Amino acid sequence: MATQPAALRGTAETPAALGAGGSLSVVVPCYNEAAGLEVFHGRLAAVMDTLGARWTVLYVNDGSQDATLAALLALHAQDPHVGVLNLSRNFGKEIALTAGLDHAGGEAVVIIDADLQDPPELIPELVAAWRQGFDVVYAQRRARDGDSWLKRTTASVFYTLMQNVGGDVRLPQNVGDFRLMSRRAVDALLLLREQHRFMKGLFAWIGFPTKAVPYDRASRHAGASSWTYWKLWNFALEGITGYTVMPLKVATYLGLGAAAFALVFGGQLIVRTLLFGNPVAGYPSLMAVVLFMGGVQLVTLGVIGEYLGRVFNESKRRPLYLVERVVAPREAMLQPRGNA
């Protein structure tokens, strides 16, 4: 009988076995967050000090172009709990998050953004649920203050779509990256090393006992979001194509529908010719048919191309990221894992 990987077996690693203590790591991906880092860290440290556990925070600088790295190094000099992971360039939030999880120690890991839209003050509730025996405790948004009507609407459409096309794994509604994961859940997640990473889908895929903690999402404390509508659109496409093969099925059904339409159109053309002769076909109807069929073919080729591009990128087997430097916290709960 095949043995289960060490990262996934053994009740000694379950949160219920950790008692009231347990060491905690916090992973914070950062991109151009210099303006708000001091306030964020002050609130985070105040919360973590109340939990009665050893803790560290690992800030991942994802190729920021402002003074984020300098601000992080200053925090490291002031606070022994702070570690800094500086990537060689901007790899995107999903990869930066993976890099942080690769290097985070502790018996549980909290993931949170630095913009203070997700309040650090919610962490004790996440920890309490973990100590009750849940491996994944995610924060679920009740309200999205600061988001425009358009952003709230498109987010709702995206989550609804992902819940209906995700197959056996359903993406929770209104859930971002803010969550706590037990060590065995983190180790299970890190077994998944695909290049195109949709972390919300990967979080849902690993399973394990899960609990939601509702909260109200605030506006950004400082700076502007780097998530433009164009980036959000591409992120949605990344999630859909990385999480499900439904677009390929849609392309198949679209092709079948076009073929059925052509069959019906050709049949009625034959009948009309037999009954009424063969008048010269109209130019507008001919152009409509040609443009329709051409559009169907181009859409289908585009969908196939998206998936083929993924196969191409995976086949190159490049590392997910490269690290420029690692500044370990003096609390020393860092897990160096190379440049994976």
Secondary structure, DSSP 8 states (H G I E B T S, - for coil): -----GGG--GGGSGGGGTT---EEEEEEESS-GGGHHHHHHHHHHHHTTSSS-EEEEEEE-S-SSSHHHHHHHHHHH-TTEEEEEESS---HHHHHHHHHHHB-SSEEEE--SSSSS-GGGHHHHHHHHHTT-SEEEEEEEEETT--HHHHHHHHHHHHHHHHHSTTS---TTEEEEEEEEHHHHHHHTT---SS--HHHHHHHT--SEEEEEEEE---SSS--S--HHHHHHHHHHHHHHH-SHHHHHHHHHHHHHHHHHHHHHHHHHHHHHHH------HHHHHHHHHHHHHHHHHHHHHHHHHHHHHHHHHH---S--EEEEE--TT--B---TT-
